Amino acid sequence: MRAKPLMAPPLAVRPFPVALVGDAAAALTCGPNGRIKAASRMKSPQVQKCLEKAAYCEHMARIVSDADARLQFAEVAKQWQHLAKQTEELESEQAALPQTKGPRSAS
């Protein structure tokens, strides 16, 4: 049996230090493969994507040197977090609605 060579993951999936704020801090962790993933409770793919984008923007806000760009990235991160929260609430409300069997016919 051949041993697999040890290789670092591609640059795009390497973990990066991020100061997460609010719900994003509780919702994201870095997996063993370096990818960001939802923690504890399972999030929908749409919510996960919003939180990943928020984490990316927070990361960029920490590393850019231009003060205006830093503020812009921080603001966009907050907007992604807000969208994730709204999406999660909407999905929760939709799940609570009674299930119907197909479209109603107009009689």
Residue frames as qw, qx, qy, qz and C-alpha x, y, z in Angstrom:
[[0.000, 0.890, 0.456, 0.000, 0.00, 0.00, 0.00],
 [0.436, 0.408, 0.012, 0.802, 1.36, 3.37, -1.02],
 [0.246, -0.576, -0.412, 0.661, 1.58, 6.26, 1.39],
 [0.253, 0.871, 0.348, 0.238, -0.13, 9.41, 0.19],
 [0.456, 0.222, -0.145, 0.849, 2.21, 12.39, -0.11],
 [0.190, -0.698, -0.458, 0.516, 1.55, 15.17, 2.37],
 [0.243, 0.381, 0.331, 0.829, 0.41, 18.26, 0.53],
 [0.066, 0.315, 0.363, -0.874, -0.95, 21.55, 1.72],
 [0.383, 0.663, 0.639, -0.076, -4.47, 22.32, 0.51],
 [0.371, 0.529, 0.314, 0.696, -4.75, 24.77, -2.39],
 [0.154, 0.057, -0.230, 0.959, -4.51, 28.41, -1.41],
 [0.391, -0.338, -0.310, -0.798, -8.25, 28.95, -1.91],
 [0.750, -0.443, -0.429, -0.240, -9.18, 26.52, 0.89],
 [0.492, 0.078, -0.567, 0.656, -6.51, 27.33, 3.47],
 [0.344, -0.775, -0.508, 0.148, -7.96, 28.59, 6.73],
 [0.260, 0.497, -0.090, 0.823, -7.54, 32.24, 7.53],
 [0.208, -0.314, -0.624, 0.684, -7.85, 34.11, 10.80],
 [0.161, -0.529, -0.430, -0.714, -11.17, 35.88, 11.00],
 [0.058, 0.093, 0.590, -0.800, -12.74, 37.90, 13.78],
 [0.199, -0.443, -0.764, -0.426, -16.34, 36.80, 13.53],
 [0.191, -0.098, 0.294, -0.931, -19.10, 38.97, 14.95],
 [0.647, 0.005, 0.152, -0.747, -22.49, 38.07, 16.38],
 [0.916, 0.093, 0.258, -0.292, -24.19, 34.98, 14.96],
 [0.704, 0.588, -0.398, 0.009, -21.35, 34.30, 12.55],
 [0.026, -0.585, 0.742, -0.327, -18.98, 33.60, 15.44],
 [0.619, -0.124, 0.669, -0.393, -21.26, 30.90, 16.80],
 [0.836, 0.407, 0.163, -0.329, -22.19, 29.55, 13.39],
 [0.706, 0.623, -0.337, 0.030, -18.84, 28.96, 11.72],
 [0.680, -0.555, 0.443, 0.181, -15.87, 26.76, 12.43],
 [0.353, 0.654, -0.605, -0.286, -12.92, 25.73, 10.32],
 [0.985, -0.005, 0.063, -0.161, -13.05, 22.06, 9.32],
 [0.739, -0.392, 0.438, 0.328, -10.05, 19.70, 9.11],
 [0.656, 0.384, 0.425, 0.492, -9.76, 20.33, 5.38],
 [0.277, -0.161, 0.036, 0.947, -9.49, 24.08, 5.94],
 [0.130, -0.453, -0.536, -0.700, -12.97, 24.87, 4.70],
 [0.268, -0.111, 0.395, -0.872, -15.41, 26.95, 6.70],
 [0.357, -0.299, -0.845, -0.261, -18.39, 24.94, 7.91],
 [0.511, -0.566, -0.061, -0.644, -21.44, 25.46, 10.07],
 [0.141, 0.201, -0.847, 0.471, -21.10, 24.38, 13.67],
 [0.290, 0.096, 0.734, -0.607, -23.53, 22.70, 16.06],
 [0.570, 0.481, 0.550, -0.374, -26.86, 23.03, 14.33],
 [0.487, 0.200, 0.646, 0.553, -27.18, 22.32, 10.63],
 [0.190, 0.609, 0.023, -0.770, -27.66, 25.41, 8.50],
 [0.736, 0.587, 0.332, -0.054, -29.17, 25.41, 5.03],
 [0.681, 0.158, 0.274, 0.660, -26.77, 25.82, 2.10],
 [0.143, 0.811, 0.226, 0.520, -28.12, 29.34, 1.54],
 [0.481, -0.874, 0.031, -0.062, -27.44, 30.39, 5.14],
 [0.811, -0.303, 0.224, 0.447, -24.01, 28.75, 5.08],
 [0.555, 0.464, 0.259, 0.639, -23.09, 30.61, 1.90],
 [0.093, -0.911, -0.098, -0.390, -24.10, 33.96, 3.45],
 [0.657, -0.736, 0.136, 0.093, -22.04, 33.24, 6.57],
 [0.797, -0.008, 0.254, 0.548, -19.04, 32.20, 4.48],
 [0.347, 0.680, 0.199, 0.615, -19.26, 35.45, 2.53],
 [0.369, -0.906, -0.010, -0.209, -19.55, 37.39, 5.81],
 [0.794, -0.481, 0.195, 0.317, -16.44, 35.63, 7.14],
 [0.671, 0.309, 0.250, 0.626, -14.55, 36.42, 3.94],
 [0.082, 0.844, 0.131, 0.514, -15.49, 40.10, 4.16],
 [0.581, -0.810, 0.079, -0.015, -14.44, 40.22, 7.81],
 [0.825, -0.163, 0.230, 0.490, -11.13, 38.66, 6.84],
 [0.475, 0.548, 0.228, 0.650, -10.62, 41.22, 4.09],
 [0.217, -0.922, -0.087, -0.308, -11.51, 44.05, 6.50],
 [0.718, -0.646, 0.152, 0.210, -8.67, 42.88, 8.73],
 [0.752, -0.107, 0.342, 0.553, -6.01, 42.65, 6.03],
 [0.411, 0.727, 0.259, 0.484, -6.61, 45.60, 3.70],
 [0.460, -0.163, -0.212, 0.847, -4.53, 48.67, 4.39],
 [0.070, -0.342, -0.248, -0.904, -6.95, 51.28, 3.03],
 [0.135, 0.131, 0.650, -0.737, -9.21, 52.58, 5.83],
 [0.567, 0.217, -0.056, -0.793, -12.17, 53.19, 3.50],
 [0.614, 0.152, -0.721, -0.284, -11.93, 49.67, 2.05],
 [0.179, 0.013, -0.876, 0.448, -11.73, 48.28, 5.60],
 [0.351, 0.190, 0.431, -0.809, -14.96, 50.05, 6.55],
 [0.630, 0.245, -0.350, -0.648, -16.66, 48.91, 3.35],
 [0.495, 0.109, -0.861, -0.034, -15.70, 45.26, 3.91],
 [0.002, 0.077, 0.783, -0.617, -16.89, 45.45, 7.52],
 [0.490, 0.230, 0.163, -0.825, -20.23, 46.91, 6.42],
 [0.653, 0.213, -0.560, -0.463, -20.71, 44.26, 3.72],
 [0.289, 0.069, -0.922, 0.249, -19.89, 41.55, 6.29],
 [0.252, 0.164, 0.596, -0.744, -22.67, 42.88, 8.53],
 [0.609, 0.273, -0.157, -0.728, -25.07, 42.85, 5.58],
 [0.545, 0.170, -0.801, -0.180, -24.19, 39.21, 4.77],
 [0.086, -0.040, -0.865, 0.493, -24.76, 38.29, 8.44],
 [0.426, 0.233, 0.312, -0.817, -28.12, 40.07, 8.40],
 [0.640, 0.257, -0.456, -0.562, -29.11, 38.27, 5.20],
 [0.368, 0.100, -0.919, 0.100, -28.12, 34.93, 6.75],
 [0.129, 0.146, 0.715, -0.671, -30.31, 35.67, 9.79],
 [0.547, 0.290, 0.026, -0.785, -33.25, 36.73, 7.62],
 [0.573, 0.235, -0.697, -0.361, -32.88, 33.63, 5.43],
 [0.205, 0.013, -0.927, 0.315, -32.77, 31.38, 8.49],
 [0.305, 0.223, 0.516, -0.769, -35.90, 33.03, 9.94],
 [0.603, 0.303, -0.256, -0.692, -37.76, 32.72, 6.64],
 [0.488, 0.169, -0.845, -0.138, -36.81, 29.06, 6.32],
 [0.014, -0.074, -0.844, 0.530, -37.96, 28.45, 9.89],
 [0.461, 0.284, 0.261, -0.799, -41.30, 30.13, 9.22],
 [0.608, 0.289, -0.512, -0.534, -41.77, 28.17, 5.99],
 [0.321, 0.099, -0.936, 0.110, -41.04, 24.91, 7.81],
 [0.159, 0.167, 0.710, -0.665, -43.72, 25.75, 10.38],
 [0.535, 0.205, -0.147, -0.806, -46.41, 26.25, 7.71],
 [0.776, 0.103, 0.577, -0.232, -48.80, 23.37, 7.12],
 [0.178, -0.230, 0.786, 0.546, -47.77, 21.25, 4.16],
 [0.676, 0.424, 0.142, -0.585, -50.19, 21.19, 1.22],
 [0.645, 0.049, 0.720, 0.252, -50.47, 18.50, -1.42],
 [0.381, 0.313, 0.574, 0.654, -49.83, 20.32, -4.68],
 [0.064, -0.011, -0.061, -0.996, -51.36, 23.52, -6.04],
 [0.353, 0.445, 0.652, -0.502, -55.00, 24.32, -5.44],
 [0.183, 0.338, 0.674, 0.631, -57.28, 24.39, -8.42],
 [0.205, 0.116, 0.128, -0.963, -59.46, 27.46, -8.90],
 [0.038, 0.387, 0.912, 0.130, -63.08, 26.27, -8.71]]
